[in-house]
Amino acid sequence: MLYLTNSELIGGSPLPPKEWLEIVLKSMEDVVNYKKQGKVVLHVGYVGRPAGTIIWDVDSNEELMRILSQLPFWPFLEWEIIPLISTEQTIESIKQALASVGE
């Protein structure tokens, strides 16, 4: 299952700079490890903003929640989670809709 997650730090750093940067670094290293495992399809940060996007490929909602809640910066960021569907799955859905509509 594919999920797009957008996250952003709202209201500035919640900790002294050194502590915050250590948490961010550990979180980024964890994301890189998930990428090596095939769980992360894409991870990008935003230029000039403490925010980023990750596309996940996981087995379930529960797996995604477990992974996200274990990231050190999880409780400090505002998260948006969007389930995704592949183009192939979308095409199949459209074909099924067309078949049910008839000619």
HELIX and SHEET records of a PDB file:
HELIX    1   1 PRO A   17  LYS A   36  1                                  20    
HELIX    2   2 ASN A   61  GLN A   70  1                                  10    
HELIX    3   3 TRP A   74  PHE A   76  5                                   3    
HELIX    4   4 THR A   87  VAL A  101  1                                  15    
SHEET    1   A 4 VAL A  40  GLY A  45  0                                        
SHEET    2   A 4 ALA A  51  ASP A  57 -1                                        
SHEET    3   A 4 LEU A   2  LEU A   9 -1                                        
SHEET    4   A 4 LEU A  77  LEU A  84 -1                                        
END                                                                             
